[in-house]
């Protein structure tokens, strides 16, 4: 996901939360929306930015739901920055991440662990793996 990007390209592409959400939305629903509850493919806009609401069962799903950024307690741009730094250099220490991003070391440690688990389980960093529970 981030391998081809320079730091400047990354900062331009993911400068704010809306750009990060737009990227997640594009990746998550690149093959179209499918409701995780009922399997319906029609939707309307949800209550939050770039969320989608099923027109059949009314279930709403955000762009971050069921991604590595699901229920992320830190700002989305900070989470993307951690992911970029870890994917660029998996050996980076959480102390270095905290220093670079001006964040708490434990915050970096937790999110880096989530990313490393994703890499270990999937063989690469994927922000979204579609699984339908319909």
C-alpha positions in Angstrom: 0.0 0.0 0.0 2.7 2.5 1.0 5.8 1.0 -0.7 5.8 3.2 -3.8 5.2 6.4 -1.9 7.8 9.0 -0.8 7.3 10.9 2.4 6.2 13.9 0.3 3.8 11.8 -1.7 2.4 10.3 1.5 1.9 13.7 3.1 0.1 15.1 0.0 -2.1 12.0 -0.5 -3.1 11.6 3.2 -3.0 15.3 4.4 -6.2 15.2 6.4 -8.9 12.9 7.7 -11.2 13.4 4.7 -8.4 12.2 2.3 -7.7 9.2 4.5 -11.4 8.3 4.7 -11.8 8.8 0.9 -8.8 6.3 0.4 -10.4 3.8 2.8 -13.8 4.1 1.1 -12.2 3.7 -2.4 -10.3 0.6 -1.4 -13.1 -1.0 0.7 -15.8 -0.6 -1.8 -13.8 -0.8 -5.0 -16.0 -3.7 -6.2 -19.2 -2.1 -5.0 -21.0 -2.0 -1.7 -22.4 -5.3 -0.2 -24.2 -5.1 3.1 -22.5 -7.3 5.7 -25.9 -8.0 7.4 -28.2 -8.9 4.5 -26.0 -9.0 1.4 -28.0 -6.2 -0.4 -26.0 -4.0 -2.8 -28.0 -0.8 -2.8 -27.1 1.9 -0.4 -27.5 5.6 0.4 -25.2 7.9 2.3 -24.9 7.3 6.0 -24.9 9.8 8.8 -21.1 10.2 8.9 -18.6 11.2 6.2 -18.3 8.5 3.5 -20.3 6.0 5.4 -22.9 3.9 3.6 -26.4 2.7 4.7 -28.1 -0.3 3.3 -31.4 0.6 1.7 -32.9 -2.8 2.7 -32.0 -3.4 6.4 -30.8 0.1 7.2 -27.5 -1.1 8.6 -24.8 1.6 8.4 -21.1 1.0 7.8 -18.3 3.5 8.1 -15.3 3.6 5.8 -13.1 2.5 8.8 -15.4 -0.4 9.9 -13.7 -3.8 9.4 -10.4 -2.3 8.5 -7.2 -2.1 10.5 -8.4 1.4 11.5 -11.7 0.1 13.0 -12.3 1.6 16.4 -9.0 3.4 16.2 -8.8 5.8 19.2 -6.2 8.0 17.6 -6.6 10.5 14.8 -6.9 8.8 11.5 -4.0 10.8 10.0 -1.8 9.7 12.9 -2.8 6.1 12.4 -1.9 6.4 8.7 1.4 8.0 9.6 2.3 5.1 11.9 1.2 2.6 9.2 3.4 4.4 6.6 6.4 4.4 8.8 6.0 0.8 9.8 5.5 -0.4 6.2 8.4 1.6 5.0 10.7 0.2 7.8 9.2 -2.7 9.8 12.2 -2.6 12.1 11.5 1.0 13.3 11.3 1.2 17.1 8.2 2.5 18.8 10.4 5.1 20.5 11.6 6.4 17.1 8.0 6.4 15.9 6.9 8.4 19.0 9.7 10.9 18.5 9.0 11.3 14.7 5.2 11.7 15.1 5.3 13.5 18.5 3.0 10.9 20.1 3.1 8.7 23.2 5.3 5.6 22.8 2.6 3.2 24.1 0.2 4.6 21.4 2.7 3.8 18.7 3.5 0.4 20.3 -0.2 -0.6 20.3 -0.8 0.4 16.7 2.5 -0.9 15.4 1.5 -4.3 17.0 -1.8 -4.2 15.2 0.0 -3.6 11.9 2.6 -6.3 12.5 -0.2 -8.8 13.4 -1.8 -7.9 10.1 1.4 -8.5 8.2 2.1 -11.7 10.0 -1.4 -13.1 9.4 -1.8 -12.0 5.8 1.8 -12.0 4.6 1.4 -8.3 3.7 -0.2 -5.1 5.0 -3.8 -5.0 3.8 -6.1 -2.4 5.3 -9.3 -4.3 4.4 -10.1 -8.0 3.8 -13.7 -8.4 2.6 -15.7 -11.0 4.6 -19.5 -11.0 4.3 -21.5 -12.5 7.1 -24.7 -12.6 5.2 
